[in-house]
Amino acid sequence: MAADDFVQTSLIVDGVINHGQAIVEVSPEPAPNAFGVDPVELEIMKPSIDGLLDRARARNVVALFAGVSEDGRPSAQTIGNDTLTTMATLDACGTASPAWMDGITEQLMQLGGDDPEEQARTLGRGLTFLQGIQPKNELEAALGVQLFAANKLAMHMAARAGKATTGDGVTLWGGQFNKAARTMATLAEALTKLRSGGKQTVTVKHIHIDARNSQNVIADEVTTGGGKA
């Protein structure tokens, strides 16, 4: 996918703007491209925009967001129908179980407090966070929810520290931020160990210096597991 794919020609026929290839010959009128960038600047930025598009495609996920349904309850949504939304949400929750999916979404909503609008925003952010982690099973999803909660708490404490007007306030909220940040780091490490199966790869380098003071380096990779050297 390239930036050129998003640059369209607009043709005015009987007062109606038609995008795409003309069927009849009319005088083309330049129209803004999909990015709203000046054509000259677009050409300069094309490599960067192509990179953004490539990375967006590489994520290969159905974008999840959330809104408040007619019954006043937050719910996950996609640009597609309910079937697509359910499939995307199950995948984000690392499960094939609707019961587990409901439990995860409920936990994420609770992090948004009592306001349905804030619950919906938090649900959408949380599901997007889980999509970034791409949990392979329910345990990884559970750790992902805890990571999201720890990050949300850490940022809240950081904001409180930034608004503090006294040294004691900065110390108090700064300390709470440090605790939440350390918790997040611990959870991230636990997720990494879970995915690696507890194995560690150690690179050992043997260096031989010959008589002419030149060096020949031979590197061997040694894989260990279970915490053994």
C-alpha positions in Angstrom: 0.0 0.0 0.0 1.4 3.3 -1.0 0.5 7.0 -0.4 -0.4 7.2 -4.1 -3.3 4.9 -3.4 -4.9 7.6 -1.2 -4.6 10.4 -3.8 -7.8 10.7 -5.8 -8.8 12.9 -8.7 -12.1 14.8 -8.3 -14.2 15.4 -11.4 -17.2 17.8 -11.3 -20.1 16.5 -13.4 -23.4 18.4 -13.2 -22.4 19.8 -9.9 -21.7 16.4 -8.4 -18.1 15.4 -7.3 -17.2 11.9 -8.5 -14.0 10.3 -7.2 -12.1 7.9 -9.3 -11.7 7.3 -13.0 -13.8 9.5 -15.4 -16.2 7.9 -17.8 -16.7 11.1 -19.7 -14.2 13.7 -20.6 -14.4 16.7 -18.3 -11.9 19.2 -17.0 -10.3 17.7 -13.9 -10.2 19.9 -10.8 -7.6 19.2 -8.1 -9.0 17.9 -4.8 -7.3 17.5 -1.4 -5.8 14.1 -0.9 -6.9 11.7 1.9 -4.2 13.0 4.2 -5.0 16.7 3.8 -1.4 17.4 2.8 -0.3 19.9 0.1 0.6 17.8 -3.0 4.2 19.1 -3.0 4.7 18.3 0.6 3.0 14.9 0.1 5.6 14.0 -2.5 8.3 14.8 0.0 6.6 12.9 2.8 5.7 9.9 0.7 8.4 7.6 2.1 7.4 8.3 5.6 3.7 7.9 4.8 4.3 4.6 3.1 6.1 3.5 6.2 3.2 4.4 8.4 0.8 2.5 6.1 3.0 -0.6 6.0 3.3 -0.6 9.8 -0.5 -0.2 10.1 -1.1 -3.2 7.8 1.5 -5.2 9.7 -0.5 -4.9 12.9 -3.2 -7.0 11.1 -6.0 -6.4 13.6 -9.6 -5.3 13.4 -9.7 -2.0 15.2 -11.8 -2.2 18.4 -13.4 0.7 20.1 -16.3 1.1 22.5 -19.5 3.1 22.9 -22.6 3.2 25.0 -25.5 1.1 23.7 -29.2 2.0 23.8 -29.6 0.4 27.2 -26.9 2.7 28.6 -24.3 0.0 28.9 -20.8 0.2 27.3 -20.0 -2.3 24.7 -17.2 -3.2 22.3 -17.6 -2.1 18.7 -15.9 -2.4 15.3 -16.7 -1.0 11.9 -18.4 -4.3 11.1 -21.4 -6.2 12.4 -21.8 -8.0 15.8 -20.2 -11.2 14.5 -17.0 -9.4 13.5 -17.0 -7.5 16.8 -17.3 -10.7 18.8 -14.5 -12.4 16.9 -12.2 -9.4 17.4 -13.0 -9.1 21.0 -12.5 -12.9 21.7 -9.1 -12.6 20.0 -8.1 -9.6 22.0 -9.0 -11.5 25.2 -7.0 -14.6 24.1 -9.9 -17.0 24.3 -12.7 -18.8 22.5 -14.9 -18.6 25.5 -17.7 -15.9 25.5 -17.8 -16.2 29.3 -14.1 -15.3 29.7 -14.5 -12.4 27.1 -17.4 -11.0 29.2 -15.3 -11.2 32.3 -12.4 -9.4 30.8 -14.6 -6.6 29.3 -16.3 -6.2 32.7 -13.0 -5.8 34.4 -11.9 -3.2 31.9 -15.2 -1.3 32.3 -14.8 -1.2 36.1 -11.5 0.6 35.7 -13.5 3.5 34.2 -15.4 4.2 37.4 -19.2 4.7 37.5 -19.7 7.0 34.5 -20.8 4.9 31.4 -19.0 7.2 29.0 -15.8 6.9 30.8 -16.3 3.1 31.2 -16.7 2.9 27.4 -13.6 4.9 26.8 -11.6 2.8 29.2 -13.0 -0.4 27.6 -11.9 0.7 24.2 -8.4 1.6 25.4 -8.1 -1.6 27.3 -9.1 -3.8 24.4 -6.7 -1.9 22.1 -4.0 -2.5 24.7 -4.7 -6.2 24.7 -4.6 -6.3 20.9 -1.1 -4.8 21.1 -0.1 -7.6 23.5 -1.8 -10.3 21.3 -2.5 -12.8 24.2 -2.2 -16.4 23.1 -4.4 -17.7 26.0 -6.4 -16.6 29.0 -3.5 -16.3 31.3 -1.6 -13.9 29.0 -4.9 -11.9 28.7 -5.2 -11.7 32.5 -1.7 -10.4 32.8 -2.5 -7.9 30.0 -5.5 -6.5 31.9 -3.3 -6.2 35.0 -0.6 -4.4 33.0 -3.3 -2.0 31.6 -4.6 -1.3 35.1 -1.1 -0.7 36.5 -0.3 1.7 33.7 -3.6 3.6 34.2 -2.9 3.8 37.9 0.7 4.9 37.4 -0.3 7.7 35.0 -3.0 8.9 37.4 -0.4 9.1 40.2 2.0 10.9 37.9 -0.7 13.5 37.1 -1.4 14.0 40.8 2.3 14.5 41.5 2.5 17.0 38.7 -0.4 19.0 40.2 0.9 18.9 43.8 1.7 22.3 45.2 3.9 21.1 48.1 7.0 19.0 48.5 5.1 16.5 50.6 2.5 16.1 47.9 5.1 15.5 45.2 6.8 12.9 47.5 3.5 11.2 48.3 2.2 10.9 44.7 5.6 10.4 43.2 6.1 7.4 45.5 2.8 5.9 44.5 3.7 6.4 40.9 7.0 4.5 41.5 5.2 1.6 43.1 2.7 1.3 40.2 5.5 1.6 37.6 7.5 -1.1 39.4 4.4 -3.3 39.5 3.9 -2.8 35.7 7.6 -3.7 35.1 7.2 -6.9 37.2 4.0 -7.9 35.3 5.8 -7.3 31.9 8.7 -9.5 33.0 6.2 -12.2 34.1 4.5 -12.1 30.7 7.9 -12.3 29.0 8.9 -15.3 31.1 5.6 -17.0 30.4 6.0 -16.7 26.7 9.6 -17.8 26.7 8.9 -20.9 28.9 11.5 -19.8 31.4 14.3 -20.3 29.0 17.3 -18.0 28.7 19.7 -17.6 25.8 23.3 -16.7 26.8 25.9 -15.7 24.3 29.4 -16.8 25.3 32.4 -15.2 23.4 35.8 -17.0 23.3 38.5 -14.5 22.4 41.9 -15.7 21.2 44.8 -13.3 20.8 47.5 -14.5 18.6 51.2 -13.5 18.6 50.6 -10.7 16.2 48.1 -9.2 18.6 45.2 -9.7 16.3 41.9 -11.1 17.7 39.8 -13.9 16.4 36.4 -14.1 18.1 34.2 -17.2 18.1 30.7 -16.8 19.5 28.5 -19.7 20.6 24.9 -19.5 21.8 24.0 -21.6 24.8 20.3 -22.0 25.8 19.5 -22.8 29.4 16.2 -23.4 31.1 14.8 -23.5 34.6 17.2 -21.0 35.9 20.2 -23.3 35.6 23.5 -21.9 34.2 
